[in-house]
Amino acid sequence: MANLLDGNSLAKSILKKVKVQVLNMASPPQLAVIIVGDNPASRVYVDNKKKDCAVCGIVSYEFTLPEDIGEDKLLALIRELNERCDIHGILVQLPLPEGYDIQKIIQAISPEKDVDAFHMLNVGRILNGEYSFLPCTPAGVIAMLDHYGLDPKGKHAVVVGHSNIVGKPMAMMLLHRHATVTICHIHTVDLAAFTRQADILVCAVGKIGLITADMVKPGAVVIDVGINRKEAGGICGDVDFDSVSQIASYISPVPGGVGPMTRAMLMQNTIKAASMLS
C-alpha cells in the first residue's frame, strides 16, 4: 500500500509559517480576487482562498462581477487594482464565462501582482529559473516532493497534461530539479507506454480514471492533480486511487492532496508580492 502524500496537513503547516511571516510585516498583505459569473466550482475555490487568507492574516477583497459585465469593465477594474498601492496581489478566478479572452485578461494584470504566475513574463521566467512567482499548483507539487524527501534528481518524471497552468510549468520545474522529463497529452500515442516508465508520474488532465494500475510502474510516486466531479457527488482525480495505491510507493489523494497545497502556495506568493512592493 502506498504512502499518502497528505496535502492537508502539509498545507496547514505552511499556513502557520505564513501567519508568522505576516505578523512580522509592517502591515498585512492585501489580495484582490475577481470572480465573474456564478460558476459553483469557482465559488467554492474563492471561498476556500478567503478562508486561507483569514487564517494567515492576509486581507482579502472579493470583486464579484456579473457574467455579462464585459471585457472593458473587467479590464478597467484590473487597471484600477494595478494602480492601488494597498493591493499587493491580484487574481482572476478561472474559468471565465464564454466570450472573454482569457489571455487578454491575464496579461492585463501587473506581473508584480500576478500571484497566480500566469502572466507571460512570469511564465517565461520559469524557463531560466529567475522567477519571482511560480504557478501555485506545480509549486505545490514540488513542495510536497521536498517535504517527503522525494528528490526528482536523476528520476524519469512523466507529466500527463500540457496546459499553461499546470503541465508545462510542472515539466520545467521538474527539469530544474534535474529530472528527465516527458510530457504527454491528448495526442500522445500509447500513453501507457510512457506512464509505465515514470519514477514520478504527475497527471493533470481532468478525466476520471485515466490512470489505472496497469499504467503505473511499481514503486512510482504518483501525484494526482485532476479534479473531477462525480455524478453521485463529491470529487475525484484522474488516477484510479484504489488500484494504483496498491503498487505505487507514494500517492496523493483527491481531495486532500494537491488542492490545499495550491492554495498554500498562493498565500506564499501573496506575502512575497507584498514584500517586493513595499
Secondary structure per residue as TSV (DSSP state, phi and psi in degrees):
chain	resnum	aa	ss	phi	psi
A	1	M	-	360.0	134.0
A	2	A	-	-69.9	150.0
A	3	N	E	-72.3	144.8
A	4	L	E	-90.1	129.4
A	5	L	-	-86.3	93.7
A	6	D	-	-84.0	95.7
A	7	G	H	-71.2	-29.5
A	8	N	H	-61.2	-52.0
A	9	S	H	-68.8	-39.5
A	10	L	H	-66.2	-41.7
A	11	A	H	-62.1	-40.6
A	12	K	H	-61.0	-39.9
A	13	S	H	-64.5	-40.9
A	14	I	H	-66.0	-41.9
A	15	L	H	-62.0	-35.7
A	16	K	H	-62.6	-40.8
A	17	K	H	-68.1	-39.7
A	18	V	H	-61.8	-40.9
A	19	K	H	-59.2	-41.7
A	20	V	H	-63.5	-42.4
A	21	Q	H	-61.7	-42.5
A	22	V	H	-62.9	-41.7
A	23	L	H	-62.0	-27.1
A	24	N	T	-89.6	0.7
A	25	M	S	-90.5	154.5
A	26	A	S	-62.2	-36.9
A	27	S	S	-148.2	152.1
A	28	P	-	-69.7	145.3
A	29	P	-	-62.8	153.7
A	30	Q	E	-128.1	127.7
A	31	L	E	-116.7	130.4
A	32	A	E	-105.5	125.5
A	33	V	E	-115.9	124.3
A	34	I	E	-108.0	126.9
A	35	I	E	-125.2	128.0
A	36	V	E	-111.8	123.4
A	37	G	S	87.6	-168.3
A	38	D	-	-127.2	41.7
A	39	N	-	-62.3	120.4
A	40	P	H	-59.9	-40.0
A	41	A	H	-65.0	-41.2
A	42	S	H	-62.2	-38.0
A	43	R	H	-62.9	-41.1
A	44	V	H	-62.9	-46.4
A	45	Y	H	-61.9	-44.8
A	46	V	H	-64.3	-42.5
A	47	D	H	-62.5	-39.0
A	48	N	H	-66.5	-37.8
A	49	K	H	-65.2	-39.5
A	50	K	H	-64.1	-38.8
A	51	K	H	-63.2	-42.7
A	52	D	H	-63.7	-39.7
A	53	C	H	-60.6	-42.8
A	54	A	H	-62.8	-40.0
A	55	V	H	-62.2	-40.0
A	56	C	H	-86.3	-13.6
A	57	G	T	86.4	14.8
A	58	I	-	-86.0	134.1
A	59	V	E	-81.2	125.3
A	60	S	E	-117.0	138.8
A	61	Y	E	-118.6	131.7
A	62	E	E	-107.7	130.4
A	63	F	E	-114.9	101.0
A	64	T	E	-96.5	119.1
A	65	L	E	-116.6	145.7
A	66	P	-	-66.5	153.5
A	67	E	T	-56.9	-32.5
A	68	D	T	-95.9	22.3
A	69	I	S	-60.7	-32.7
A	70	G	-	89.6	152.0
A	71	E	H	-62.0	-40.6
A	72	D	H	-60.4	-44.7
A	73	K	H	-72.0	-34.6
A	74	L	H	-65.3	-44.1
A	75	L	H	-64.8	-36.0
A	76	A	H	-64.0	-39.9
A	77	L	H	-64.2	-42.8
A	78	I	H	-62.1	-42.6
A	79	R	H	-61.3	-40.8
A	80	E	H	-61.8	-43.5
A	81	L	H	-69.3	-34.5
A	82	N	H	-58.3	-37.5
A	83	E	H	-84.6	-15.8
A	84	R	-	-76.9	120.1
A	85	C	T	-69.1	-22.5
A	86	D	T	-83.0	-12.3
A	87	I	-	-97.8	122.4
A	88	H	-	-102.4	-27.7
A	89	G	E	-134.9	143.1
A	90	I	E	-132.7	133.4
A	91	L	E	-140.0	144.4
A	92	V	E	-107.0	119.2
A	93	Q	-	-67.3	127.2
A	94	L	S	-103.3	153.3
A	95	P	S	-80.9	156.2
A	96	L	-	-87.4	156.5
A	97	P	-	-60.5	161.9
A	98	E	T	-59.0	145.1
A	99	G	T	100.3	-10.1
A	100	Y	-	-98.2	139.2
A	101	D	-	-84.5	100.8
A	102	I	H	-59.6	-45.4
A	103	Q	H	-63.8	-38.9
A	104	K	H	-61.3	-40.7
A	105	I	H	-67.7	-47.1
A	106	I	H	-63.6	-41.9
A	107	Q	H	-70.0	-15.1
A	108	A	H	-76.8	-19.6
A	109	I	S	-74.1	135.0
A	110	S	-	-57.5	130.1
A	111	P	G	-55.8	-31.0
A	112	E	G	-73.2	-18.1
A	113	K	G	-110.8	4.4
A	114	D	B	-80.9	77.2
A	115	V	T	-74.2	-10.7
A	116	D	T	-82.4	-17.4
A	117	A	-	60.4	44.8
A	118	F	-	-102.0	-15.0
A	119	H	S	-63.0	145.4
A	120	M	H	-58.5	-32.2
A	121	L	H	-67.7	-41.7
A	122	N	H	-70.8	-37.7
A	123	V	H	-64.8	-42.9
A	124	G	H	-63.9	-34.0
A	125	R	H	-67.6	-20.2
A	126	I	H	-65.0	-31.0
A	127	L	H	-60.3	-40.5
A	128	N	H	-101.8	3.7
A	129	G	T	78.0	9.3
A	130	E	-	-108.0	66.5
A	131	Y	-	-108.3	157.4
A	132	S	S	-93.6	-42.5
A	133	F	-	-127.3	152.9
A	134	L	-	-115.2	144.4
A	135	P	-	-54.2	138.0
A	136	C	H	-65.2	-39.7
A	137	T	H	-69.3	-53.0
A	138	P	H	-62.6	-33.1
A	139	A	H	-63.7	-37.4
A	140	G	H	-65.1	-37.3
A	141	V	H	-63.4	-46.4
A	142	I	H	-62.2	-40.4
A	143	A	H	-62.3	-37.2
A	144	M	H	-65.9	-44.6
A	145	L	H	-60.0	-43.9
A	146	D	H	-62.3	-45.5
A	147	H	H	-60.9	-38.4
A	148	Y	T	-93.7	8.7
A	149	G	T	68.6	32.2
A	150	L	-	-103.5	86.1
A	151	D	-	-75.8	121.9
A	152	P	-	-71.0	-12.8
A	153	K	T	-54.7	124.6
A	154	G	T	78.0	-3.1
A	155	K	-	-90.3	157.2
A	156	H	E	-93.2	113.2
A	157	A	E	-104.3	129.5
A	158	V	E	-114.9	123.7
A	159	V	E	-107.6	120.4
A	160	V	E	-100.3	111.8
A	161	G	-	119.3	132.2
A	162	H	-	-126.7	36.9
A	163	S	-	-70.6	158.6
A	164	N	T	-70.4	-22.8
A	165	I	T	-83.4	-38.3
A	166	V	T	-123.0	-62.5
A	167	G	H	-55.8	-54.5
A	168	K	H	-66.2	-50.3
A	169	P	H	-64.1	-33.1
A	170	M	H	-60.2	-44.2
A	171	A	H	-62.4	-43.0
A	172	M	H	-65.0	-39.6
A	173	M	H	-68.7	-37.8
A	174	L	H	-67.2	-36.2
A	175	L	H	-64.2	-40.0
A	176	H	H	-62.4	-25.4
A	177	R	T	-90.5	13.1
A	178	H	T	69.3	29.7
A	179	A	-	-85.6	155.9
A	180	T	E	-89.9	121.6
A	181	V	E	-114.9	133.2
A	182	T	E	-117.9	133.0
A	183	I	E	-109.1	126.6
A	184	C	E	-113.9	157.9
A	185	H	-	-156.0	-170.1
A	186	I	T	-61.7	-25.4
A	187	H	T	-98.0	5.0
A	188	T	-	-67.1	128.8
A	189	V	S	-87.3	128.9
A	190	D	S	59.8	65.9
A	191	L	H	-53.7	-42.2
A	192	A	H	-60.3	-30.7
A	193	A	H	-63.0	-29.9
A	194	F	H	-86.4	-45.1
A	195	T	H	-63.7	-30.0
A	196	R	T	-70.7	-12.1
A	197	Q	T	-91.2	-8.5
A	198	A	-	-78.3	127.5
A	199	D	S	-78.8	-35.5
A	200	I	E	-125.9	120.6
A	201	L	E	-117.1	120.1
A	202	V	E	-116.0	122.8
A	203	C	E	-117.9	123.3
A	204	A	-	-140.6	73.6
A	205	V	S	-117.7	-47.0
A	206	G	-	95.8	41.5
A	207	K	-	-135.4	117.7
A	208	I	T	-60.4	130.8
A	209	G	T	69.8	20.0
A	210	L	-	-62.5	-42.9
A	211	I	B	-101.2	117.7
A	212	T	-	-111.4	169.7
A	213	A	G	-59.0	-36.0
A	214	D	G	-71.5	-6.7
A	215	M	G	-100.2	2.5
A	216	V	S	-118.1	136.2
A	217	K	-	-71.9	131.7
A	218	P	T	-55.3	131.7
A	219	G	T	86.7	1.9
A	220	A	-	-70.5	156.3
A	221	V	E	-93.2	122.2
A	222	V	E	-117.4	120.9
A	223	I	E	-118.1	117.6
A	224	D	E	-100.4	110.1
A	225	V	-	-96.2	-14.7
A	226	G	-	-64.7	143.9
A	227	I	-	-130.7	113.6
A	228	N	E	-128.8	142.0
A	229	R	E	-92.4	126.6
A	230	K	-	-82.6	148.1
A	231	E	T	-59.7	-35.0
A	232	A	T	-80.6	-1.8
A	233	G	S	106.1	157.1
A	234	G	S	84.4	178.7
A	235	I	E	-125.4	158.8
A	236	C	E	-148.0	172.2
A	237	G	-	-99.4	-159.2
A	238	D	S	-89.7	-14.3
A	239	V	B	-101.4	136.1
A	240	D	-	-72.9	89.8
A	241	F	H	-57.0	-45.6
A	242	D	H	-59.7	-43.5
A	243	S	H	-81.9	-41.8
A	244	V	H	-68.5	-33.6
A	245	S	T	-64.8	-15.3
A	246	Q	T	-78.8	-19.1
A	247	I	T	-122.2	-18.0
A	248	A	-	-76.4	158.9
A	249	S	S	-87.1	-36.4
A	250	Y	E	-138.7	146.1
A	251	I	E	-150.0	143.1
A	252	S	-	-97.1	137.0
A	253	P	-	-85.0	163.4
A	254	V	S	-134.3	117.0
A	255	P	S	-80.1	176.1
A	256	G	S	96.3	9.2
A	257	G	S	-111.8	-98.9
A	258	V	H	-73.6	-30.9
A	259	G	H	-53.9	-54.7
A	260	P	H	-62.3	-31.1
A	261	M	H	-68.5	-36.3
A	262	T	H	-58.8	-45.7
A	263	R	H	-69.5	-35.4
A	264	A	H	-63.3	-38.3
A	265	M	H	-68.0	-32.5
A	266	L	H	-62.3	-40.9
A	267	M	H	-63.2	-42.0
A	268	Q	H	-63.1	-43.0
A	269	N	H	-62.5	-36.0
A	270	T	H	-67.1	-42.8
A	271	I	H	-71.1	-29.9
A	272	K	H	-66.8	-41.7
A	273	A	H	-61.8	-41.6
A	274	A	H	-62.3	-39.4
A	275	S	H	-66.7	-39.0
A	276	M	H	-68.6	-34.3
A	277	L	H	-91.0	-11.0
A	278	S	-	-79.8	360.0
